[in-house]
Amino acid sequence: MDAITIISATSADAPALKALLEAAYRGDSARAGWNHEADILDDERTSREELDALLADPAVTILTARDGERLIGCVAVTCKDARLAYLGMLCVLPTLQSGGLGRRLLDAAEGCARTQGVAAMEMTVIDSRESLIAWYERRGYRRTGETRPFPVPRDPPITFAVLEKPLAPA
């Protein structure tokens, strides 16, 4: 692999981001890694329209990890207000997971939030994904005790656990 770079996404990255997100979270390709939702959900992870809206939103920064020109990971940081940012879409190609790239993307996302003066980062994780929650806890995130419903009703219902980490000033 070439040197991996982490840079902000542009609207031109939308097709590759969509493909990466679907490969990392859904379907058989996702099962090649440890961090997937393929056994819980089988629908589309995110639509092209949702990605286009995120890429156009000035409150959102999507960071991409690239090996040369190839998109191999991403993470989104949304500034919710002056105090809080939301972390989402953290993923790495399933065949490259467990190599430290997820941690690098998480560090870059936290750095991005810090430079915007945000005091804390929050995220939501499907509460049955204990190994993923444990991964975030090892990186300083803690359950807030709050839960949120999945945006689309499911049977059985799916609930998100809310995790948060204070960010030291930049």
N, C-alpha and C positions, 0 to 999 in steps of 0.2 A: 504494500500500500504506500502511496505517496504520503507526504506530510498532511495530516488532517488539519483543516482550517475550520473555524467557526465564524460565520458571517451572517448578517441579516438577510432574510429572504426578500425577494421582490415579487411583484405580480407575475413575472415570467416563470417563477418557481412553482406556481400553483399546480400544474399537472404532475410534476415530480413529487411534490408534497403529498398530494392526494394518493398517489401510488404507494409512497412510503408508509403513510398512516394506515392504509388498508392492509398492506403486507405485514406490518408490525402488530396490528391489533386484531385482525379478523382472518378467518379462514385457515386452511391447512398451512399456508406459508408462515403464518404467525406461530404455529406450533414448533417451529424450528428453534425458537427462543423461549426464554422463561417468562417474559413479561407480555402476556397476551390476554385477550378477553374472548378468544375463540370458543372456549367451552361454556361461556356465559351468554354471549351475544353473537348473532349471526347476520345482523343487518349491516348497512353501510356505516362506517365509523364517523365520517364527516362528508358532507356534500361539497361539490366544487363551488357552489354558491356561498356556502358558509366560509370556505377558505378565501374566496375572493373578498368577502366582506371583512374578514379578519385582516387580510393583507392591506386593505384600504383604510382600516381604522387607525387613527393616530395614537390611540391608547394602547395598541397592541404591537409588540415586537416579536417576530418569529425568527429565531436563530436557527441556522442550519449548519450541520456538520457535513463536510465534504472531503472526500478522498479524491483529490484532483477535481474533476468536474462532477463526479458522481455524488449525488445526495445520499448520505448514509444515516442521518439522524436529524432530529429537530426538537425544538421546545418553543412554547409560546409564553410570553409574559404580558399580562394585561394589567395596566395600572387602573385599579378600581377607584381609588381616591388618593389623597396625599399620604395616607398612612399604609395602605394595603395594596399589594399586587397579587394577582392570581396566576399560578403556574398551571399550564395545561399542555397537552399534546407531546409530552416527553416520550420520544421513542427512538430506537436504534434498529436498523435492519436486524431481523432475527438471527441471521447467521453471524452477526458481529457482536451480539450481546455478550455480556460478562467479560468484556475486555477493557472496561473503564471509560468508555465513551459516554455512557449515560451519566456518570458522575461528572465528567467534563462539561457536558451540556447543562447539568443542574448548576454547577458552579458558575457557568457563564450566565445563566438565567438570573441567579441571585446577584451577580455583579451588575447586570443590566438594571435590575430593580434598585439596587443600592445607588447607582449613579443618578437615578431619578428621585432620590431622597426618600424612598419608601422604607418604612420601619419594619414591615413584616410581609412574609409571603404565605399565601394559603393555597390549598389545593383540595380537590375532592377525589377520593379513591373508592371504588366499589368495595363496600365493607367486608365482603367475603374474600377479598384478595389479600389475605394475611401476609404472604411472603413479600408482596409489594409494599404494603404498609410498613412492615419490619425494615425493608430497605430504606425507606424514607426516614424512619425513626433513627436508624443508625447515622443518618446525615443531619440530625438535629430537629426534625419535624416531630410534632406531638399532636395527638388527637385532642381536639378542642372539646369533645363531648357532644358537639352538634352533629346532626345527620341531616341530609337533604334527600328528597325523593329523586329517583331517576326521572328525566324529563318526559319520557314516554311510558305510560302504564305498562307493566309487565306482570305475567302470572307464571311463577311467583314474583312478588314485588322485589325490585332492586333498590337498595339504599346506598347512598354515598356517605362515607365517613369524612369529616372535615379535618384536615391537618394544617398546622400553622407553625412557622418558624420565625422568630425575631431575627432581623438582619442588622448587623452592626453597621454604623455609618461608613460610607466610602472614604 
